[in-house]
Amino acid sequence: MNKPKLSEAITLFSEILSYGQQTLFKEISSKNLKVLSVEQIDLLSLLASRGPLNSTQIASFLGLHKSAISSRLKKLEELELITLRKSDEDFRVKFAELTSEGEVEIQTCQEVMLEYFGNLFSDFKEEDLTYFIKMLGLVKDRLLTENPDQK
């Protein structure tokens, strides 16, 4: 493996994530949605894709400390975007799940993202987009192989 090229790829990937989040959040903020931060959007997206999760599971997926998750969950519950329900097996464990309002909120965020990135990549050829998806899929698969608890 060519280390300088790999280093360049990692730097580009990090920059894309950072710039993408900043730009995307500006777009979403202009739509007068309830979400207040990129972190809240990440948490809502996780619940939308994975279904109900407890705070330990959320912390694992997002790579954060459980206490950081608790405050985010509380804020999202106050905004009525999620509900917290007690586990049937262990009353100390609560599962976060999207409310119907939370589902609408994340769907709107996803539509904003699709519109934004659709415009950004409008000059991509179909085969370029297909290759891009293939490469991102490979990266995701390798990460999941290394971290099976994220599946």
C-alpha positions in Angstrom: 0.0 0.0 0.0 1.3 3.4 -0.9 1.4 5.3 2.4 1.5 8.8 1.0 -1.6 8.1 -1.2 -3.4 6.5 1.7 -2.5 9.5 3.9 -3.9 11.8 1.2 -7.1 9.7 1.0 -7.6 9.8 4.8 -7.0 13.6 4.9 -9.5 14.1 2.1 -12.1 11.9 3.7 -11.7 13.8 7.0 -12.0 17.1 5.3 -15.1 16.0 3.3 -16.8 14.9 6.5 -16.0 18.2 8.2 -16.9 20.5 5.3 -19.9 18.4 4.5 -21.4 18.5 8.0 -20.9 22.3 8.2 -22.4 23.0 4.9 -25.2 20.5 5.3 -26.1 21.9 8.7 -26.3 25.4 7.3 -28.7 24.1 4.6 -30.8 22.3 7.2 -30.8 25.3 9.6 -32.3 27.5 6.8 -35.4 25.2 6.7 -36.6 26.1 10.3 -36.5 22.5 11.6 -36.4 21.6 15.3 -33.0 20.0 15.2 -30.4 22.2 16.7 -27.1 20.4 15.9 -25.4 18.0 13.6 -25.1 15.6 16.5 -28.9 15.6 16.9 -29.3 14.9 13.2 -26.8 12.0 13.6 -28.7 10.5 16.5 -32.1 10.8 14.7 -30.6 9.3 11.6 -29.2 6.4 13.6 -32.6 5.8 15.2 -34.3 6.0 11.7 -32.0 3.4 10.3 -31.6 1.1 13.3 -34.9 1.4 15.1 -35.2 1.7 18.9 -31.8 1.6 20.7 -30.7 2.1 24.3 -28.1 4.7 25.3 -25.3 2.2 25.5 -26.0 1.0 21.9 -26.2 4.6 20.7 -23.0 5.5 22.4 -21.3 2.6 20.7 -22.6 3.5 17.3 -21.7 7.1 17.6 -18.4 6.6 19.4 -19.4 8.8 22.3 -19.6 8.6 26.1 -22.9 7.5 27.5 -23.3 10.8 29.4 -23.1 12.8 26.2 -25.9 10.6 24.7 -28.1 11.1 27.8 -28.2 14.9 27.4 -28.9 14.6 23.6 -31.7 12.2 24.2 -33.2 14.4 26.8 -33.2 17.4 24.4 -34.7 15.4 21.6 -37.4 14.1 24.0 -38.2 17.7 25.0 -38.5 18.6 21.3 -40.9 15.6 21.0 -38.7 14.1 18.3 -38.2 10.8 20.3 -39.8 9.0 23.1 -38.0 6.9 25.7 -39.7 3.7 26.7 -38.6 1.3 29.4 -37.3 -2.1 28.5 -39.7 -5.0 29.2 -36.7 -7.1 30.5 -34.9 -4.4 32.6 -36.8 -1.4 33.9 -33.5 0.5 34.3 -32.9 0.4 30.5 -34.7 2.9 28.3 -35.0 2.6 24.5 -35.1 5.7 22.4 -37.3 5.7 19.3 -38.5 8.2 16.9 -41.9 9.8 17.3 -44.0 10.5 14.2 -42.8 14.1 14.4 -39.2 12.8 14.6 -39.8 10.7 11.5 -41.0 13.7 9.6 -38.0 15.8 10.9 -35.4 13.3 9.8 -37.2 12.7 6.4 -37.1 16.5 5.8 -33.4 16.5 6.7 -32.8 13.7 4.3 -34.7 15.5 1.5 -32.5 18.6 2.1 -29.4 16.5 1.9 -30.6 14.8 -1.3 -31.4 18.2 -2.9 -28.1 19.7 -1.8 -25.9 16.8 -2.8 -27.9 16.3 -6.0 -27.0 19.8 -7.0 -23.4 19.5 -5.9 -22.9 16.3 -7.9 -25.2 17.2 -10.9 -22.3 17.0 -13.3 -21.2 13.5 -12.2 -21.7 10.9 -14.9 -23.8 7.9 -13.9 -20.7 5.6 -14.0 -18.8 8.0 -11.7 -21.6 7.9 -9.2 -21.8 4.1 -9.4 -18.1 3.8 -8.8 -18.3 6.3 -5.9 -21.1 4.2 -4.3 -19.1 1.0 -4.8 -16.0 2.4 -3.1 -18.0 3.8 -0.2 -19.7 0.4 0.2 -16.3 -1.3 0.3 -15.1 1.1 3.0 -18.3 0.5 5.0 -18.0 -3.3 4.7 -14.4 -3.3 5.9 -15.2 -1.1 8.8 -18.1 -3.4 9.8 -15.8 -6.4 9.4 -13.3 -4.8 11.9 -16.1 -3.6 14.2 -18.9 -6.3 14.0 -20.8 -4.7 17.0 -21.7 -1.8 14.7 -23.8 -4.0 12.4 
